[in-house]
Amino acid sequence: MHHERRPSYEAFSIPYGRVCLKLGLTPNILTVLGLLTGAVAAVAFWHEWFIPGVVLMLLAALWDMLDGATARAGNLGTTFGGVLDHTVDRAGEFLVIAGIVMSGHVAAGWGLLALFAMWSSSYVRAVAESKGGLPTCAVGIAGRLEKFAIIIAGAVCEIFWPYQALTVAMIVVTVISLVTTIQRLVFTYQELQKRA
């Protein structure tokens, strides 16, 4: 998600975080629920159950939204929670793409390229914010949610357009992730040059 849209998104999600707090759910529990749901989604894709896979991906995205919302609503955000969240995000990406590749609907090469590209954009952001000291590097044409939306659309289309739609989705995700990586590198360079 682009950093300019994040304040609106956070304000919108806080009431849902309060509901989670009333139910006794902590941010870390929600993060783990997201990982488990992503793992089940991967199994569904592996067995070519695309509709259940899509539903489970959407549910995993909901848990991902709620863990941050709950942390903000209850002022429960911790450094470890942030590390856990980012780690689980990467694991979830791997599981879903691995499940899709194992279904045989996407060649392993396209899956690996998509993973590399997605992880590259995430890595640049993490290093820019930790080593570079930038407050945020959440720039670029697409964030994690947008990429997952493309994969979900590809999975739905795959039902009607077998053995092509998911491959197209992986190619699109690869391209926009690499563009995002370059945009983040350029943004980081420009921001660091201002400090020089």
Secondary structure by P-SEA (a helix, b strand, c coil): ccccaaaaaaaaaaaaaaaaaaacccaaaaaaaaaaaaaaaaaaaaacaaaaaaaaaaaaaaaaaaaaaaaaaaccccaaaaaaaaaaaaaaaaaaaaaaaaaccccaaaaaaaaaaaaaaaaaaaaaaacccccccccccccaaaaaaaaaaaaaacccccccaaaaaaaaaaaaaaaaaaaaaaaaaaaaaaac
